[in-house]
Amino acid sequence: MTSNYFKTTWRHLVKNKFHTAINITGLVIGFTIAIAILLMVYNQLDFDKFHANNNRLFQAYQFFNKQTGPEYSAGFGFPAAPVYKAEAPAIERSSGFLYGGNNAVYKDKELDVPVMLVDEDFLSMFTFPVVKGNKFNPLKNLTDIVITEYAAKKIFGDEDPVGKSIKASAGNGLQALTVSAVVRDFPKNSSIKFDALARIENRGDYPADKSKWDHQHHPVFIQLKEGATQLQAESQMREINKRYLAEWYDDLKKEGAKPDKSGDVFATRLLPLKDIHFSPQIVGSGGTVSKTQLYTVLCVGLLIILIACFNFINI
């Protein structure tokens, strides 16, 4: 019975070669487009999930419930990261992430190498594996600089970069720094991008502004302790803010700000790292994609497959 069915189908396909070719071509094109769409959607939904501590990593942001409506900011001052880590029991590690400059000089050769300034904890928080050099604490010293494989090739060619000195823009003009480690290049689906990392304390205005909460210019990332919750950390940061930023609460209330449903006119809140790519409302988070749009595109891909299959079945 089955054999007869296949024979009949085969004779029909051979008899209508032109229509068969068109429909098979349509089926192949449909599946190709659908697979491309599925891979694109998967890549977007998988953003920032490669970090080992992914479920404990967050970006901090500030919420203001102003009279004109809620406002959000990802900018913090220098004291935020170290103070939150030191005074919030739920927080294990923290780091700022601040642009330092765009230049590197080696053997009188000047190159375009963006340098990001971070705290010592940064490479212990995020999974950017060290492939050469200090694997345990590559940003221990203020004179350390960590570079990616791409930057290592660009600056040093085939030379071993570890232990070599370069001049790089680390927030205070060109500074002499020593390459302590080379890390693997970041994946394409990473919201955090850099070619080189140096300590945030190297920035020229750090000594004068290290205690100034109101000089806000960079994002802050947080890693919670094992077993700690986002709500615990946010509650603890709320108390820290009341100690260091009491005047902010007073100013907002004078301007007519009212508490939101959580009772806050101002608060530091946490955005899970896996949601950063989908959160354009948090200024500076790098959110560029809407999940609704992604699911819409996914539905289009599935529809293409269904149409292609329907056309093929009805040859």
FIMIKE-773430 format. One record per atom (N, C-alpha, C): residue in three letters; x, z, y. Coordinates in steps of 0.05 Angstrom, whole numbers, padded with zeros to 5 digits, always signed. Atoms other than C-alpha are relative to their C-alpha. Layout:
N
ALAXZY;...
This chain:
315
MET+00017+00000-00024;MET+00000+00000+00000;MET+00017+00000+00025;THR-00018-00002-00023;THR+00054+00021+00049;THR+00017-00025+00002;SER-00017+00024+00000;SER+00097-00038+00028;SER-00016-00024+00011;ASN+00016+00022-00010;ASN+00040-00087+00042;ASN-00004+00002+00030;TYR+00004-00004-00029;TYR+00029-00056+00110;TYR+00024-00009+00016;PHE-00024+00008-00014;PHE+00101-00065+00130;PHE+00005-00031-00001;LYS-00003+00029+00002;LYS+00102-00137+00104;LYS-00018-00014+00019;THR+00019+00012-00019;THR+00040-00154+00144;THR+00009+00003+00029;THR-00010-00005-00027;THR+00069-00122+00206;THR+00024-00017+00006;TRP-00024+00016-00005;TRP+00135-00158+00198;TRP-00007-00030+00004;ARG+00008+00028-00004;ARG+00101-00226+00190;ARG-00013-00004+00027;HIS+00012+00002-00027;HIS+00061-00212+00253;HIS+00021+00000+00022;LEU-00022-00001-00020;LEU+00124-00194+00292;LEU+00015-00027+00001;VAL-00015+00025+00002;VAL+00160-00257+00267;VAL-00016-00023+00012;LYS+00018+00022-00009;LYS+00100-00301+00282;LYS-00002+00000+00031;ASN+00003-00002-00030;ASN+00096-00276+00355;ASN+00027+00009+00012;LYS-00027-00008-00008;LYS+00171-00275+00370;LYS+00002+00006+00030;PHE-00003-00003-00029;PHE+00164-00283+00445;PHE-00012+00026+00010;HIS+00013-00025-00009;HIS+00114-00227+00455;HIS+00013+00024-00013;THR-00015-00022+00013;THR+00152-00184+00405;THR+00025+00007+00016;ALA-00024-00005-00015;ALA+00216-00193+00444;ALA-00006+00014+00026;ILE+00007-00013-00026;ILE+00182-00175+00510;ILE-00007+00029-00004;ASN+00009-00027+00005;ASN+00150-00113+00481;ASN+00022+00019-00009;ILE-00023-00016+00009;ILE+00213-00089+00446;ILE+00019+00006+00024;THR-00016-00003-00024;THR+00252-00101+00510;THR-00012+00021+00019;GLY+00014-00020-00017;GLY+00200-00061+00549;GLY+00002+00028-00011;LEU-00003-00026+00012;LEU+00204-00005+00498;LEU+00027+00011+00004;VAL-00028-00009-00003;VAL+00280-00002+00502;VAL+00004+00009+00029;ILE-00004-00007-00029;ILE+00279-00003+00579;ILE-00015+00026+00006;GLY+00016-00024-00005;GLY+00224+00049+00580;GLY+00014+00026-00010;PHE-00014-00024+00011;PHE+00262+00097+00535;PHE+00026+00005+00015;THR-00025-00004-00015;THR+00327+00085+00573;THR-00005+00014+00026;ILE+00007-00013-00025;ILE+00294+00102+00639;ILE-00008+00029-00004;ALA+00010-00027+00006;ALA+00259+00162+00609;ALA+00023+00019-00007;ILE-00023-00017+00007;ILE+00324+00189+00578;ILE+00017+00006+00024;ALA-00015-00005-00024;ALA+00360+00180+00644;ALA-00014+00021+00018;ILE+00016-00019-00016;ILE+00304+00219+00679;ILE+00003+00028-00013;LEU-00002-00026+00014;LEU+00306+00274+00626;LEU+00027+00013+00004;LEU-00027-00011-00004;LEU+00381+00282+00633;LEU+00004+00010+00028;MET-00003-00008-00028;MET+00377+00285+00709;MET-00015+00026+00005;VAL+00016-00024-00004;VAL+00321+00337+00707;VAL+00014+00024-00014;TYR-00014-00021+00014;TYR+00359+00378+00655;TYR+00024+00010+00016;ASN-00023-00007-00015;ASN+00422+00376+00697;ASN-00007+00017+00024;GLN+00009-00015-00023;GLN+00384+00401+00758;GLN-00010+00028-00008;LEU+00010-00026+00008;LEU+00348+00456+00721;LEU+00021+00019-00012;ASP-00022-00015+00012;ASP+00414+00478+00689;ASP+00020+00009+00021;PHE-00019-00007-00021;PHE+00447+00490+00757;PHE+00008+00029-00001;ASP-00011-00027-00003;ASP+00492+00551+00761;ASP-00004+00018-00024;LYS+00005-00016+00024;LYS+00475+00574+00690;LYS+00024+00003-00018;PHE-00024-00001+00017;PHE+00546+00565+00663;PHE+00016+00026+00003;HIS-00015-00025-00004;HIS+00570+00632+00690;HIS-00007+00021-00022;ALA+00005-00020+00021;ALA+00578+00686+00636;ALA-00018+00023+00009;ASN+00016-00023-00011;ASN+00547+00739+00681;ASN-00024-00010+00015;ASN+00021+00014-00016;ASN+00492+00692+00705;ASN-00024+00018+00005;ASN+00024-00016-00003;ASN+00435+00742+00694;ASN+00004+00024+00018;ARG-00005-00022-00018;ARG+00470+00794+00737;ARG+00012-00008+00027;LEU-00011+00011-00025;LEU+00493+00749+00794;LEU-00022-00007+00020;PHE+00020+00004-00021;PHE+00455+00745+00860;PHE+00014-00008+00026;GLN-00008+00004-00027;GLN+00462+00719+00930;GLN-00017+00018+00018;ALA+00015-00017-00018;ALA+00443+00770+00983;ALA-00010-00017+00024;TYR+00010+00013-00024;TYR+00400+00748+01041;TYR-00016+00021+00016;GLN+00014-00019-00017;GLN+00367+00782+01100;GLN-00028-00010+00007;PHE+00028+00005-00006;PHE+00292+00785+01111;PHE-00008+00014+00026;PHE+00010-00011-00025;PHE+00262+00796+01180;PHE-00030-00006+00002;ASN+00029+00005-00003;ASN+00186+00805+01186;ASN-00007+00002+00029;LYS+00003+00000-00029;LYS+00183+00786+01259;LYS-00030-00005+00007;GLN+00027+00004-00009;GLN+00120+00782+01301;GLN-00009-00029-00003;THR+00005+00029+00002;THR+00125+00706+01298;THR-00002-00009-00029;GLY+00001+00007+00028;GLY+00129+00707+01222;GLY+00026+00007-00014;PRO-00025-00008+00015;PRO+00181+00720+01167;PRO+00022-00020+00005;GLU-00024+00016-00003;GLU+00252+00695+01177;GLU+00020+00009-00020;TYR-00020-00006+00020;TYR+00310+00691+01129;TYR+00027-00009+00010;SER-00027+00007-00007;SER+00385+00689+01137;SER+00019+00007-00023;ALA-00020-00005+00021;ALA+00443+00684+01088;ALA+00026+00010+00013;GLY-00025-00008-00013;GLY+00495+00706+01140;GLY+00004+00030+00000;PHE-00007-00028-00001;PHE+00531+00773+01135;PHE+00026+00003+00014;GLY-00026-00006-00012;GLY+00589+00807+01170;GLY+00019+00009-00021;PHE-00022-00008+00019;PHE+00655+00828+01139;PHE-00006+00025-00016;PRO+00003-00025+00015;PRO+00634+00899+01120;PRO-00021-00001-00022;ALA+00023+00000+00018;ALA+00572+00879+01080;ALA+00009+00001-00030;ALA-00007+00001+00029;ALA+00605+00861+01013;ALA+00014+00025-00009;PRO-00013-00024+00010;PRO+00653+00920+01008;PRO-00017+00025+00002;VAL+00017-00024-00003;VAL+00602+00971+01033;VAL-00022+00001-00021;TYR+00021+00000+00021;TYR+00546+00949+00987;TYR+00012+00007-00027;LYS-00013-00006+00026;LYS+00595+00952+00928;LYS+00006+00030-00001;ALA-00009-00028+00000;ALA+00621+01021+00948;ALA-00023+00020+00000;GLU+00021-00020-00004;GLU+00555+01054+00965;GLU-00026-00005-00015;ALA+00024+00005+00017;ALA+00502+01021+00920;ALA+00008+00003-00029;PRO-00007-00005+00028;PRO+00508+01050+00849;PRO-00007-00023-00019;ALA+00008+00022+00018;ALA+00473+00989+00819;ALA+00018-00024+00002;ILE-00016+00023-00004;ILE+00525+00941+00845;ILE+00028+00004-00011;GLU-00027-00002+00012;GLU+00589+00929+00805;GLU+00021-00014+00016;ARG-00020+00017-00015;ARG+00623+00874+00845;ARG-00014-00014+00022;SER+00012+00015-00022;SER+00613+00836+00909;SER+00022-00017+00013;SER-00019+00017-00014;SER+00646+00781+00949;SER-00013-00017+00021;GLY+00008+00020-00019;GLY+00639+00742+01012;GLY+00009-00028-00008;PHE-00008+00028+00007;PHE+00647+00666+01012;PHE+00000-00015+00027;LEU-00002+00009-00028;LEU+00673+00639+01078;LEU+00021-00023+00002;TYR-00018+00023-00004;TYR+00705+00573+01099;TYR+00025+00009+00016;GLY-00025-00008-00013;GLY+00778+00583+01118;GLY+00013-00023+00015;GLY-00013+00022-00013;GLY+00803+00514+01136;GLY+00002-00023-00020;ASN+00000+00024+00015;ASN+00818+00445+01110;ASN+00027-00012-00006;ASN-00027+00012+00002;ASN+00893+00436+01108;ASN+00018+00015-00019;ALA-00021-00012+00016;ALA+00950+00448+01060;ALA+00025-00017+00004;VAL-00025+00014-00005;VAL+01023+00431+01070;VAL+00020+00009-00023;TYR-00020-00005+00020;TYR+01075+00424+01014;TYR+00022-00021+00003;LYS-00023+00018-00004;LYS+01144+00395+01024;LYS-00005-00020+00023;ASP+00005+00016-00024;ASP+01124+00370+01093;ASP-00022-00021-00004;LYS+00022+00018+00004;LYS+01065+00333+01063;LYS-00026+00015+00006;GLU+00025-00013-00008;GLU+00999+00351+01096;GLU-00024-00013-00014;LEU+00022+00011+00016;LEU+00936+00344+01053;LEU-00026+00013+00008;ASP+00027-00010-00005;ASP+00861+00354+01060;ASP-00008+00016-00024;VAL+00007-00018+00022;VAL+00847+00415+01016;VAL-00017+00023+00012;PRO+00018-00022-00010;PRO+00786+00458+01035;PRO+00006+00027-00014;VAL-00006-00027+00010;VAL+00802+00532+01028;VAL-00023+00018+00006;MET+00021-00019-00003;MET+00747+00583+01017;MET+00012+00029-00001;LEU-00010-00028-00001;LEU+00759+00657+01034;LEU-00020+00018-00015;VAL+00017-00017+00017;VAL+00733+00708+00984;VAL+00012+00028-00003;ASP-00011-00027+00006;ASP+00741+00781+00964;ASP+00014+00000-00028;GLU-00016-00002+00024;GLU+00785+00804+00907;GLU-00017-00003-00026;ASP+00018+00000+00023;ASP+00725+00809+00859;ASP-00009-00028-00009;PHE+00013+00026+00004;PHE+00706+00735+00864;PHE+00003-00012-00028;LEU-00005+00014+00026;LEU+00739+00707+00801;LEU-00007+00018-00024;SER+00010-00017+00021;SER+00716+00768+00761;SER-00030-00002-00002;MET+00029+00003-00001;MET+00644+00753+00780;MET-00008-00027-00012;PHE+00008+00027+00007;PHE+00641+00678+00769;PHE+00018-00012-00021;THR-00015+00012+00022;THR+00663+00636+00710;THR+00013-00025+00009;PHE-00018+00023-00006;PHE+00717+00591+00737;PHE+00026+00006-00014;PRO-00022-00009+00017;PRO+00768+00598+00680;PRO+00027-00007+00011;VAL-00028+00005-00007;VAL+00842+00605+00696;VAL+00013-00016-00023;VAL-00014+00016+00021;VAL+00881+00550+00659;VAL+00031+00004+00002;LYS-00029-00006-00003;LYS+00950+00569+00687;LYS+00003+00024+00019;GLY-00006-00022-00019;GLY+00979+00631+00719;GLY-00013+00026-00007;ASN+00010-00027+00003;ASN+00951+00701+00729;ASN-00030-00001-00008;LYS+00027+00001+00010;LYS+00888+00707+00686;LYS-00016+00025+00005;PHE+00013-00026-00002;PHE+00873+00780+00702;PHE-00009+00006+00028;ASN+00008-00006-00027;ASN+00872+00787+00777;ASN+00015-00019+00019;PRO-00015+00020-00015;PRO+00895+00723+00811;PRO-00001+00002+00030;LEU+00002-00003-00029;LEU+00873+00745+00880;LEU+00006+00029+00008;LYS-00007-00028-00005;LYS+00904+00815+00878;LYS+00014+00003+00027;ASN-00015-00003-00025;ASN+00951+00802+00937;ASN-00011-00018+00022;LEU+00010+00016-00023;LEU+00934+00777+01006;LEU+00015-00026+00003;THR-00016+00024-00001;THR+00988+00724+00998;THR-00006-00019-00023;ASP+00007+00017+00023;ASP+00956+00695+00935;ASP-00018-00022+00008;ILE+00020+00022-00002;ILE+00921+00628+00933;ILE-00005-00011-00028;VAL+00008+00012+00025;VAL+00883+00600+00874;VAL-00010-00028+00005;ILE+00009+00028-00004;ILE+00873+00525+00867;ILE-00012-00011-00025;THR+00012+00013+00023;THR+00832+00480+00823;THR+00019-00020-00012;GLU-00016+00020+00013;GLU+00861+00430+00774;GLU+00002-00025+00018;TYR+00000+00024-00018;TYR+00841+00374+00822;TYR+00019+00004+00023;ALA-00017-00006-00023;ALA+00876+00408+00881;ALA+00030+00001-00009;ALA-00028-00002+00010;ALA+00938+00422+00838;ALA+00012-00028-00004;LYS-00009+00028+00004;LYS+00944+00348+00820;LYS+00005-00013+00027;LYS-00002+00012-00026;LYS+00933+00328+00892;LYS+00024+00010+00016;ILE-00022-00012-00015;ILE+00985+00376+00921;ILE+00027-00003-00014;PHE-00025-00002+00015;PHE+01037+00381+00866;PHE+00006-00023-00019;GLY-00005+00021+00019;GLY+01029+00319+00824;GLY+00004+00011-00028;ASP-00006-00009+00027;ASP+01061+00333+00756;ASP+00016+00026-00001;GLU-00014-00026-00001;GLU+01097+00396+00780;GLU-00017+00023-00009;ASP+00015-00024+00006;ASP+01077+00464+00754;ASP-00004+00016+00026;PRO+00004-00013-00027;PRO+01044+00496+00816;PRO+00003+00030+00000;VAL+00000-00030+00000;VAL+01045+00569+00793;VAL+00026+00011+00011;GLY-00023-00013-00012;GLY+01092+00611+00835;GLY+00012-00015+00023;LYS-00010+00016-00022;LYS+01104+00557+00886;LYS-00014+00008+00026;SER+00011-00007-00026;SER+01093+00569+00960;SER-00010-00025+00015;ILE+00011+00021-00017;ILE+01049+00526+01004;ILE-00010+00013+00026;LYS+00014-00009-00024;LYS+01021+00531+01074;LYS-00028-00010-00001;ALA+00028+00008+00002;ALA+00946+00531+01076;ALA-00017+00013+00022;SER+00018-00011-00020;SER+00889+00542+01125;SER-00017+00022-00013;ALA+00015-00023+00012;ALA+00865+00611+01106;ALA-00013+00017+00022;GLY+00016-00013-00021;GLY+00825+00627+01169;GLY+00016+00009+00024;ASN-00017-00009-00023;ASN+00884+00639+01216;ASN+00023-00020+00003;GLY-00021+00020-00001;GLY+00921+00573+01222;GLY+00012-00003-00028;LEU-00014+00004+00026;LEU+00970+00552+01168;LEU+00016+00025-00006;GLN-00013-00025+00009;GLN+00995+00612+01128;GLN+00015-00006-00026;ALA-00016+00003+00024;ALA+01049+00616+01075;ALA-00014+00016-00023;LEU+00013-00013+00023;LEU+01014+00631+01008;LEU+00013-00009-00026;THR-00012+00006+00026;THR+01037+00632+00936;THR-00022-00006-00020;VAL+00020+00007+00020;VAL+00998+00597+00881;VAL+00003+00019-00024;SER+00000-00020+00022;SER+00980+00652+00832;SER-00014-00010-00025;ALA+00015+00011+00023;ALA+00934+00611+00787;ALA-00012-00027+00006;VAL+00016+00025-00002;VAL+00901+00545+00773;VAL-00025+00004-00017;VAL+00025-00003+00015;VAL+00828+00546+00753;VAL-00012-00027-00006;ARG+00014+00025+00008;ARG+00786+00493+00718;ARG-00018-00009+00023;ASP+00018+00011-00021;ASP+00748+00447+00765;ASP-00028+00009-00005;PHE+00027-00009+00003;PHE+00678+00470+00779;PHE-00018-00023-00011;PRO+00018+00021+00010;PRO+00621+00433+00743;PRO-00016-00012+00023;LYS+00016+00013-00021;LYS+00579+00384+00782;LYS-00025+00015+00006;ASN+00025-00015-00005;ASN+00518+00429+00774;ASN+00007+00029+00008;SER-00007-00026-00011;SER+00550+00486+00812;SER-00006+00001+00030;SER+00006-00004-00028;SER+00524+00511+00879;SER+00025+00009+00015;ILE-00025-00011-00012;ILE+00592+00544+00892;ILE+00022-00020-00005;LYS-00020+00021+00002;LYS+00645+00492+00907;LYS+00024+00008+00017;PHE-00025-00006-00014;PHE+00718+00499+00928;PHE+00023-00015-00012;ASP-00025+00011+00010;ASP+00787+00468+00921;ASP+00021+00021-00001;ALA-00019-00021+00000;ALA+00825+00531+00937;ALA-00013+00026+00010;LEU+00010-00026-00007;LEU+00812+00606+00944;LEU+00022+00018+00011;ALA-00018-00020-00011;ALA+00847+00657+00988;ALA-00016+00025+00008;ARG+00014-00025-00007;ARG+00831+00729+01008;ARG-00012-00002+00028;ILE+00015+00001-00025;ILE+00780+00738+01063;ILE+00014+00016+00022;GLU-00015-00016-00020;GLU+00825+00789+01097;GLU+00020-00016+00016;ASN-00019+00017-00014;ASN+00870+00732+01118;ASN-00012-00012+00026;ARG+00012+00012-00023;ARG+00820+00708+01169;ARG+00008+00014+00026;GLY-00011-00011-00024;GLY+00844+00718+01240;GLY-00016+00022+00013;ASP+00017-00020-00013;ASP+00784+00758+01265;ASP-00007+00023-00018;TYR+00007-00021+00018;TYR+00781+00803+01204;TYR+00008+00028+00010;PRO-00008-00027-00009;PRO+00822+00862+01232;PRO-00019+00011+00022;ALA+00017-00010-00022;ALA+00778+00866+01295;ALA-00029+00003-00009;ASP+00029+00000+00007;ASP+00711+00852+01260;ASP-00007+00012-00027;LYS+00005-00009+00027;LYS+00718+00885+01192;LYS-00021+00022-00002;SER+00021-00021+00000;SER+00670+00941+01213;SER-00025-00009+00016;LYS+00022+00009-00017;LYS+00622+00898+01254;LYS-00021-00015-00017;TRP+00021+00011+00016;TRP+00557+00885+01217;TRP-00014-00023+00014;ASP+00015+00019-00015;ASP+00528+00843+01272;ASP+00014-00027+00005;HIS-00014+00025-00001;HIS+00582+00789+01270;HIS-00004-00014-00027;GLN+00008+00010+00026;GLN+00549+00749+01215;GLN+00006-00030-00002;HIS-00008+00028+00002;HIS+00578+00684+01190;HIS+00005-00010-00029;HIS-00006+00010+00027;HIS+00582+00680+01114;HIS-00019+00012-00021;PRO+00017-00010+00022;PRO+00542+00688+01049;PRO+00015+00023-00015;VAL-00011-00022+00017;VAL+00552+00749+01004;VAL-00013-00002-00028;PHE+00010+00000+00028;PHE+00546+00749+00928;PHE+00004+00027-00013;ILE+00002-00027+00012;ILE+00530+00810+00886;ILE-00001-00003-00031;GLN+00004-00003+00029;GLN+00540+00827+00812;GLN-00009+00028-00006;LEU+00011-00026+00007;LEU+00497+00882+00785;LEU+00015+00012-00024;LYS-00011-00014+00024;LYS+00522+00934+00735;LYS-00018-00006-00024;GLU+00016+00004+00025;GLU+00499+00926+00663;GLU-00022+00020-00001;GLY+00023-00018+00001;GLY+00429+00955+00658;GLY-00013+00005+00026;ALA+00012-00003-00027;ALA+00417+00957+00733;ALA-00020-00022+00005;THR+00020+00020-00006;THR+00358+00920+00762;THR+00002-00009+00029;GLN+00000+00011-00027;GLN+00348+00877+00823;GLN-00015+00020+00019;LEU+00015-00019-00017;LEU+00296+00927+00851;LEU+00017+00024+00006;GLN-00017-00023-00005;GLN+00345+00985+00843;GLN+00021-00007+00022;ALA-00021+00008-00019;ALA+00399+00947+00881;ALA-00012-00004+00028;GLU+00013+00004-00026;GLU+00351+00926+00937;GLU-00008+00026+00013;SER+00007-00026-00010;SER+00326+00997+00944;SER+00024+00014+00012;GLN-00025-00013-00009;GLN+00397+01023+00950;GLN+00011-00013+00025;MET-00009+00014-00024;MET+00416+00969+01001;MET-00018+00006+00024;ARG+00018-00007-00021;ARG+00355+00987+01041;ARG+00009+00026+00013;GLU-00010-00025-00011;GLU+00382+01058+01049;GLU+00026-00003+00014;ILE-00026+00006-00013;ILE+00451+01032+01066;ILE-00005-00013+00028;ASN+00007+00013-00025;ASN+00421+00987+01120;ASN-00010+00020+00021;LYS+00011-00020-00019;LYS+00385+01047+01151;LYS+00023+00017+00012;ARG-00022-00015-00010;ARG+00452+01082+01158;ARG+00017-00016+00020;TYR-00018+00016-00016;TYR+00491+01024+01187;TYR-00014-00018+00021;LEU+00014+00019-00017;LEU+00437+00981+01221;LEU-00025+00012+00011;ALA+00024-00013-00010;ALA+00388+01032+01248;ALA-00011-00014+00025;GLU+00009+00013-00025;GLU+00386+00996+01316;GLU-00015-00026-00005;TRP+00015+00025+00006;TRP+00361+00932+01282;TRP-00029+00007-00005;TYR+00028-00008+00005;TYR+00299+00968+01257;TYR-00014+00006+00026;ASP+00012-00008-00025;ASP+00286+00997+01326;ASP-00006-00025+00017;ASP+00003+00025-00016;ASP+00296+00929+01361;ASP-00023-00017-00011;LEU+00022+00017+00012;LEU+00249+00893+01312;LEU-00027+00013+00006;LYS+00025-00013-00005;LYS+00195+00945+01321;LYS-00008-00002+00030;LYS+00006+00004-00028;LYS+00201+00940+01397;LYS-00010-00028+00006;GLU+00008+00028-00003;GLU+00192+00865+01390;GLU-00028-00006-00013;GLY+00027+00004+00012;GLY+00126+00876+01353;GLY+00000-00006-00030;ALA-00001+00005+00029;ALA+00150+00868+01281;ALA-00016+00021-00015;LYS+00016-00017+00017;LYS+00104+00897+01228;LYS+00011+00000-00029;PRO-00009-00001+00028;PRO+00121+00920+01157;PRO-00015-00020-00017;ASP+00013+00018+00019;ASP+00107+00870+01102;ASP-00012+00016-00022;LYS+00014-00015+00021;LYS+00072+00888+01037;LYS+00019+00019-00015;SER-00020-00019+00012;SER+00137+00922+01014;SER+00008+00022+00019;GLY-00006-00020-00020;GLY+00139+00963+01077;GLY+00025-00005+00017;ASP-00025+00007-00015;ASP+00198+00926+01108;ASP-00005-00017+00025;VAL-00002+00018-00023;VAL+00208+00899+01177;VAL+00026-00015-00001;PHE-00026+00012+00005;PHE+00280+00884+01157;PHE+00010+00010-00027;ALA-00011-00009+00026;ALA+00313+00885+01088;ALA+00021-00020-00009;THR-00018+00018+00015;THR+00371+00857+01049;THR-00011-00003-00028;ARG+00012+00005+00026;ARG+00343+00824+00987;ARG+00019-00018-00016;LEU-00018+00014+00019;LEU+00374+00789+00927;LEU-00015-00025-00012;LEU+00010+00025+00012;LEU+00363+00717+00903;LEU+00017-00005-00025;PRO-00015+00006+00025;PRO+00382+00705+00830;PRO+00017-00026+00003;LEU-00018+00023-00003;LEU+00441+00657+00826;LEU-00013-00026-00011;LYS+00012+00023+00012;LYS+00401+00610+00781;LYS-00022-00013+00017;ASP+00021+00011-00018;ASP+00349+00601+00837;ASP+00011-00010+00026;ILE-00011+00009-00026;ILE+00397+00585+00894;ILE-00004-00029+00005;HIS+00003+00029-00003;HIS+00393+00510+00882;HIS-00028-00008+00007;PHE+00028+00007-00005;PHE+00318+00513+00890;PHE-00012+00016+00023;SER+00010-00018-00021;SER+00313+00558+00951;SER+00010-00009+00028;PRO-00009+00010-00026;PRO+00321+00517+01015;PRO-00008+00018+00023;GLN+00009-00017-00021;GLN+00284+00570+01055;GLN+00021+00022+00007;ILE-00021-00019-00006;ILE+00345+00616+01050;ILE+00023-00016+00012;VAL-00020+00016-00015;VAL+00390+00586+01103;VAL+00028+00006-00011;GLY-00027-00003+00010;GLY+00459+00574+01074;GLY+00002+00003-00030;SER-00002-00003+00029;SER+00440+00580+01001;SER+00006-00026-00014;GLY-00006+00026+00013;GLY+00451+00506+00988;GLY-00024-00011-00016;GLY+00023+00010+00014;GLY+00380+00497+00961;GLY-00007-00028+00009;THR+00005+00028-00008;THR+00366+00423+00960;THR-00021-00013-00017;VAL+00019+00013+00019;VAL+00316+00410+00904;VAL-00025+00017-00004;SER+00025-00014+00006;SER+00243+00428+00893;SER-00006-00002-00029;LYS+00007+00001+00028;LYS+00224+00448+00823;LYS-00025-00016-00005;THR+00024+00016+00002;THR+00156+00417+00835;THR+00006-00030-00001;GLN-00008+00028+00001;GLN+00189+00351+00850;GLN+00013-00008-00026;LEU-00014+00005+00025;LEU+00232+00356+00788;LEU-00021-00003-00023;TYR+00020+00002+00021;TYR+00172+00369+00743;TYR-00018-00024+00003;THR+00015+00025-00005;THR+00135+00311+00776;THR+00016-00024-00011;VAL-00017+00022+00010;VAL+00194+00265+00760;VAL+00000+00001-00031;LEU+00001-00003+00029;LEU+00194+00293+00689;LEU-00026-00012-00012;CYS+00026+00011+00009;CYS+00120+00275+00681;CYS+00000-00030+00002;VAL-00002+00029-00003;VAL+00135+00205+00706;VAL+00016-00011-00024;GLY-00016+00008+00023;GLY+00189+00199+00652;GLY-00016-00001-00026;LEU+00016-00001+00024;LEU+00141+00221+00598;LEU-00022-00022+00000;LEU+00020+00021-00003;LEU+00088+00173+00625;LEU+00011-00027-00007;ILE-00014+00026+00007;ILE+00138+00115+00620;ILE+00002-00003-00030;ILE-00003+00001+00029;ILE+00151+00132+00547;ILE-00027-00006-00013;LEU+00026+00004+00011;LEU+00076+00135+00532;LEU-00009-00029+00004;ILE+00008+00027-00006;ILE+00063+00068+00566;ILE+00016-00020-00017;ALA-00017+00018+00016;ALA+00122+00035+00530;ALA-00009+00000-00029;CYS+00009-00003+00027;CYS+00098+00062+00463;CYS-00027-00014-00004;PHE+00027+00012+00002;PHE+00026+00040+00476;PHE+00002-00030-00001;ASN-00003+00029+00000;ASN+00048-00031+00493;ASN+00012-00010-00026;PHE-00013+00009+00025;PHE+00092-00035+00431;PHE-00020+00001-00023;ILE+00020-00003+00022;ILE+00036-00010+00385;ILE-00020-00022+00001;ASN+00021+00020-00003;ASN-00011-00062+00413;ASN+00011-00028+00002;ILE-00011+00027+00001;ILE+00035-00122+00401;ILE-00020-00018-00015;
